[in-house]
Amino acid sequence: METKTSSSNFIRNIVSEDLASGKVKEIVTRFPPEPNGYLHIGHAKSICLNFELADEFKGRTNLRFDDTNPVKEDVEYVESIKKDVEWLGFKWDGLYFASNYFGEMYERAGLLIRKGLAYVDDQTADQIRETRGTLTSPGQESPYRNRSVEENLDLFRRMKEGEFADGEKVLRAKIDMASPNVNLRDPILYRVVHAHHHNTGDAWCIYPMYAFAHPLEDAIEGVTHSICTLEFEDQRPFYDWVIRECEMPWTPHQYEFARLNLTNTVMSKRKLKLLVDEKKVDGWDDPRMPTISGLRRKGYTPEAIRAFCREIGVAKSYGVVDERMLEHFIREDLKLKALRTMAVLDPLKVVITNYPEGETEWLDAENNPENPEMGHRKIPFSREIYIERDDYMDNPPPKYFRLFPGNEVRLKHAYFIKCEEVVHDADGNVVELRCTYDPETKSGSGFAGRKVKGTLHWVEASQAVPAEFRLYEPLISDESEDEGQSFLDHLNPDSLQVLKGFVEAEMKEAAGGDKFQFFRHGYFNVDPKDSTPELPVFNRIVSLKSSFSI
């Protein structure tokens, strides 16, 4: 895979300088997800940054699972994350789990106790929270803060051996309850959790907190550049404290960048999980979700996502990216790849009254006019076809160039047809058009006798394949959250529209993941989950045009 990086990437400049100066001999990065949900497009930005930096500078990247919370983690999430990273086109050099280091973490916590830098606290979680202080006032020291080293070691051992209930005791760092950085006010290092762990089973009943475990993991693996998002910037002093006071032989350095925020969506695993749990969506891979699996199911390609992540760059300031920018990159990626074919999403039957009954002819159609190498295909044409219902009006407005009584249009790849008669049902709805065709106007024949302004797509009726089309709009209709309201109150009720129509005959061979451009409708992906040979299902990836420009 070709690696491309942005020249505006400040982290890349740091890496380059560190290698040139000899500060590090080899770059080692890592992508460290918590296996408590599926990855989303924001994680894709971090994946691309870590892996592409290491690829460019011939270094190494580890995939490491920060699995320190057994209550929320699952093997399902581990496997989904591995699949997403591989699908994006990256290969990790090492596959690690924080849980593999639990033994060493326990020993390092014991070292802190022996140094007088950690103690066992009997206060409840609420009491600890209440005495932590505010941004403008210091916290209050725990009444258990000055326990002896011997008592703390004994209590910590008994915590490990399962003597205490969940929440009964915690191990805290002893730093500074008056620190202006709240993260240094005796943060919790370990808590008691009697829960089965996906990797270690029931071997442990105490688990390290993420903020304590994470720097140790980086140090154990020899990570040189620990890259994370800006919300961890205030945690960096504690990160450095853990490395220093635990006397780790390797000292990594943490660098922060702005996380990705997209318009009209949520980028929180907690909120995304709520959407799944509340059945507001069809699972983590619902095409309306910003998850990598959802984007994959919708029809996005890894090439488009990688190009998008490079373009948005790496910055130190927060910002919101217009989702139309992501759509731009999938259009750019598919325009020369996707077969251009015809589909009718809301069909209206047309009978060509002067075409011979029982006869079918095969017309030539280019597969992609922008990519001649994709060649041509044959499509059937006969007396009965389907067109889009909105391509006809009884009483059209001015400058309406599609079908109406007495008007003539071109059928894409076929002939001119003229609307001669309209059939309505008892309620006045149009149910059928009766037209005539001009055999002299066959596409490709060079006919120049007259011109028409409208060109319609269509599907031949006798061999048309019934299909389902799923059209998506943003999941969130209003990004703001009013006081007292949940983001669930801002879900777009029109985020999914399902239509039943037809596709060309050869489309019955389409397999899950195949991508097409349907004339006038946009780019579509064969749904890999719900599509069947009997009823193919097409997810619209993106419409054909956007007002967005790079």
Stockholm file with secondary structure:
# STOCKHOLM 1.0

chainA/1-550         METKTSSSNFIRNIVSEDLASGKVKEIVTRFPPEPNGYLHIGHAKSICLNFELADEFKGRTNLRFDDTNPVKEDVEYVESIKKDVEWLGFKWDGLYFASNYFGEMYERAGLLIRKGLAYVDDQTADQIRETRGTLTSPGQESPYRNRSVEENLDLFRRMKEGEFADGEKVLRAKIDMASPNVNLRDPILYRVVHAHHHNTGDAWCIYPMYAFAHPLEDAIEGVTHSICTLEFEDQRPFYDWVIRECEMPWTPHQYEFARLNLTNTVMSKRKLKLLVDEKKVDGWDDPRMPTISGLRRKGYTPEAIRAFCREIGVAKSYGVVDERMLEHFIREDLKLKALRTMAVLDPLKVVITNYPEGETEWLDAENNPENPEMGHRKIPFSREIYIERDDYMDNPPPKYFRLFPGNEVRLKHAYFIKCEEVVHDADGNVVELRCTYDPETKSGSGFAGRKVKGTLHWVEASQAVPAEFRLYEPLISDESEDEGQSFLDHLNPDSLQVLKGFVEAEMKEAAGGDKFQFFRHGYFNVDPKDSTPELPVFNRIVSLKSSFSI
#=GR chainA/1-550 SS CCCCCCTTCHHHHHHHHHHHHTSCSSCEEEECCCSSSCCBHHHHHHHHHHHHHHHHTTCEEEEEECCCCTTTCCHHHHHHHHHHHHHTTCCCSEEEEGGGGHHHHHHHHHHHHHTTCEEEECCCHHHHHHTSCCSSSCCCCCTTTTCCHHHHHHHHHHHHTTCSCTTTCEEEECSCTTCSSGGGSSCEEEEECCCCBTTTBTSCSEEECHHHHHHHHHHHTTCSEEEEEGGGGGGHHHHHHHHHHTTCSSCCEEEEECCCCBTTSCCCHHHHHHHHHTTSSSSTTCTTSCBHHHHHHHTCCHHHHHHHHHHHCCCSSCCCBCHHHHHHHHHHHHTTTSEEECEESSEEEEEETTSCTTCCEEEEEESCTTCGGGCEEEEEECSEEEEEGGGBCSSCCTTCCSBCTTCEEEETTSCEEEEEEEEECTTSCEEEEEEEEEGGGCTTSCCCSCCCSCEECCEETTTCEEEEEEEECCSBSCCCCCTTCCGGGGBCTTSEEEEEEEECGGGGGCCTTCEEEETTTEEEEECTTTCCSSSCEEEEEECSCCSCCC
#=GC SS_cons         CCCCCCTTCHHHHHHHHHHHHTSCSSCEEEECCCSSSCCBHHHHHHHHHHHHHHHHTTCEEEEEECCCCTTTCCHHHHHHHHHHHHHTTCCCSEEEEGGGGHHHHHHHHHHHHHTTCEEEECCCHHHHHHTSCCSSSCCCCCTTTTCCHHHHHHHHHHHHTTCSCTTTCEEEECSCTTCSSGGGSSCEEEEECCCCBTTTBTSCSEEECHHHHHHHHHHHTTCSEEEEEGGGGGGHHHHHHHHHHTTCSSCCEEEEECCCCBTTSCCCHHHHHHHHHTTSSSSTTCTTSCBHHHHHHHTCCHHHHHHHHHHHCCCSSCCCBCHHHHHHHHHHHHTTTSEEECEESSEEEEEETTSCTTCCEEEEEESCTTCGGGCEEEEEECSEEEEEGGGBCSSCCTTCCSBCTTCEEEETTSCEEEEEEEEECTTSCEEEEEEEEEGGGCTTSCCCSCCCSCEECCEETTTCEEEEEEEECCSBSCCCCCTTCCGGGGBCTTSEEEEEEEECGGGGGCCTTCEEEETTTEEEEECTTTCCSSSCEEEEEECSCCSCCC
//
